[in-house]
Amino acid sequence: MNSFKIIVSISMFCFAVSMLAYAGEIFEGFDAPGLNTEIWEIQAVGGASFEIGDGELIMESPTVADGILLRYIPEITGQDITFEFSLDLSQGDPSAQIWFADEPLVPDINTTVNERWILVQTVTNAGATYVKSTGDLKVIPDSPAETAEPNIHKIVLQGDKATFFINEEEMGDTDIPDGLSYFHIGPDMYTSHYGNRIGILDYVKISGPGVYDAVEPVGKCAVAWGYIKGR
């Protein structure tokens, strides 16, 4: 009888742990020399380059023919999910483009890339912050100076709305178009426009009910079942 109770308890524990594994938060502070390749992918084209460490990801696109982006690998279709990131716009000619698309993107010429994005936010050191949703431009009014510190941006995808925050202040929202599935961020998505672009991220945080938070349910349950076998 006691063994039965233990088995039931362990089963409930394993179920709870498996649920927790998909209700969490991912925080990337760029303190290590590399990234978790199950979560992140960097695509660099031409002479674009990147450097990771000391709490920063620096992405550079020196010429017009270069392009670079950081992609969150898991698909996010239909999820309530929040993307938060801290930008350093104090060096070089900084900018950040946040692209949501219906498929993973690689830097390419504008006519190839533009037809594939679903929702875009652009940030520059001149204080210009705007979003495009399926081709319609929407300027976020009264956005704080982009060179101010801190420079924390948050995009909350919930239900059918995407809401934008800068330094915890809500700046506006727009409808989430159909097909929004993948998140990308970088200083220059194009290999046909712009040069001398630099993007510096201090951190990226992703949270939501469907976000994998690196809990290892199989390992935890194996320990528990090992305890039963030993009884």
N, C-alpha and C positions, 0 to 999 in steps of 0.2 A: 504493500500500500504506500509506504514511504517512497519507494522507487517510482511508483506511478506519479505521485505528487511532484517529485523532483523533475520527472520527464515533462510533465505539463508545464511546470514553472520555467524550465529551460526553453521549451518551445515558445512560450509567450515572450521570454527574453529575446530569443532570436528574431521573432517577428518584430518586436519593438525596435531592436537594433537595426534591422533592415529598413524600417520606416525612417529612422533617424538618418540613415545614410543618404536619403533623398529629401531631406529637409534641413538644409544647412547653409553654409557660407564659405566662399572661397576668397581668401585674401592673399594677394601677391604683392609683397613689399620690395621685390627686386634686390634682396640682400645676398642671394646666392649667385654664382657665376652663370647658372643656367636656369631654364624653365621646366616645369612639369610638362612633358611632351604629350601627355594624355589630355591636357587641358588647354595648352597654348601652342600656337604655331606662328612663327614669324616668316613672312614672305618678303624677300628683298629682290629687286630686279635692277639690272645694270650696276651702277656704282654705289647703290644705296647700302648702308651698313648700320649696325647697331652695337651697343655696348650695354652690358648688364652688370650691376654691382653697386655697392655703397648706397643702396636705397633708391636707385634710379634705373630706368630703362631709357636710353638715349637712342633715338632713331633719326638717321640723317639721310636726306635725299639731295645731293649736291647739285645735280644738273637736271635739265628738263626731261631727259630720257630715263631718269631713275625713278623708282617708286618703292614704297615699303609700308607694311601694315602688320599689326598684331591681331590674330584671330582667336576668339574663344571657340574651341573645337566643338563642344556639345551643341546639339540642335536645341533651339529654345521655342519651337513652334507652339503657340497656344499657352505658354507658361506665364504666370504672374511672377515677374522677376525684376530685380533692381540692379543696375550697373552704376557703380560709383567710382570715380577716379580723380586723382589729384594731378594737376598739370603745372609744370614750371614753364612759364612763358617769358622768362627774363633773359634768355640767351639767343643769339643769332636772329633768324627770321622764323620765329616759332609759329606753329599752327597745329590744330588737331581736327581731324575729320573722323566722325563716328558714323559708321555705315552699318545699316541692317539690310540684309539681302535674303533672297530665297535660296541661295546656294553659296558655298564658300567662294570668296573672291581672291583674285591675284591681281596685283597692280598691272594696269594695261592702259591702252589709249582711251581717251574720254568717251568716245562713241561706243566702245565696247563695254566699259564699266557702267556708264550712266544708265543704260537700259536695263541693268540688272539689280540696281539698288531699290530698296523699298522705302527706307526712311534714313535721312541723313541729318546730322548736326555738325555745323562747322564753327570753330572757335579760332580767333586770331588775337594777336597782341594789341590790335587796334581797338579792341572792344566789340568787334562784330560777332554776334552770336545769332545764328539762324538755323531753322530746320526746313527740310524739304520732305514732303510726304507725297509719294507718287506724282512728282513733278510740280507740285504747288509750293511756292516759296512762302515761308512764314517767319517773319523777323520776330525774335523774342524782345519785347520792348523793355527799356530801362534796365538792361543787363549791367551788372557792376563792372567796373574797369577790369579788364582781363589780366592786367599785370599786378593786380592786388594780391596780397597774401592773406589767408590761403586762397587757392583757386581750385575749389572742390566742385566737381560737377556730378550730378546724379540724374539718371534717366530711369523712371519707374514705369514699367509696362504692367498694367493691371486692367483686366477686363478688355475693353476696346479702346483704352486711352493710353497714350504715352505722355507722361508729365515730366517737365524739365525743371531742375533746381540748380542754382548756382550759389555756393556758400550758404546752403540750407534755406535759401529764399526761393519760393516757387515762382518761376518765370512764365509759365504758360503750358499749354498742352495741345495735343493734336490727336486725331484718330489714328489707330494702328491699322495700317493697310493689311489686306490678306497676303499671306505668304511670308510674313516676317519670320525668319528662321535662324539667322546667323549674325553674330556681332563682330565687328572689326573696328580697330582704331589705329590711326597713324597720321603722320604729317603730310603725306603725299601719295594718294592712291593712283595718280596718273603717270604714265610714261610718255605723255604728249604735252603736258602743261606743267608749269611751275618748276623752279629749281631753287637751290640754296634754302631748303626747308629743313627744319629740325623739330622733332617732337620729344619732349622729356616728360615721362610719367614717373611720379613718386610712388604711386600704388594704384592697384585696381582691386575693387571689392565687388563680388557678385553674390547676391543672396536671394532666396526664394524657396518655396515649398518643394520644387523639383531639383534644387541644386545639390549635387553630390558634394559632401563635405569631408571626404577622405576617411570616413569611418570604415573599418574593415570588418563587416558583419561575419564573414566566413571564419576569419581567424578567431574572433571573440566566441563564436558558437563552438568552434572546434575545441577551445579550451574548456568550455562548459561540458561538452559531451565526453571529453577526456576525463573529467572529474567523475561522471556517472560510471564510465567503464571501470574506473579504479575502485568503485565502491563494492 
